[in-house]
Amino acid sequence: MVVVRCTWVLALVLGIGCQSGAPACPGFCLANTPVAFTLACAPTDVTNVTVSGPCLFGDAAPSTFVPDPRSTSIPIGSASPGVCHVTIAFATGFTYSADVTFVSQTQWAPAGCNHCAPYVTPTQPSFTVNNPSSTCVDAGPDAGQDAPAD
């Protein structure tokens, strides 16, 4: 098996050049990856996010997952493999629920390199919530604008 070591080469264009023969060890280990629940708009009136299963770890109180009103997504992580049930409730009464499957992944490293611990990741990286426009909070006519200068 030939292992390739890459080095950066700067010419008129930045490129990557590789040399064979030297062992290439990964420079980092992957961490647990959350799933993203993408909201249809921001700001929203999300009032409660509840989880069950392996996503319920640490301080998993409902307020832990409620996003900043301007957030366009809600990340939910898991410390171990399994199925999490996620429910997002809005002030208007709209509710969104989904089951998320998290699996353990092994990180490969060539012989002679430090091996990384397995990490947990969702089988589906994101979900689109498609919350109705009634859950979208009007930020007002000045939202996103700087205050006028004197």
Secondary structure, DSSP 8 states (H G I E B T S, - for coil): ---EEEEEEESSSEEEEEEESS----S-------EEEE-SSSSB-EEEEEEEGGG--SS--HHHH---TT-SEEEE--SSSEEEEEEEEETTS-EEEEEEEEEEE-----TTS-----EEEESS-EEE----GGGB----TTTT------
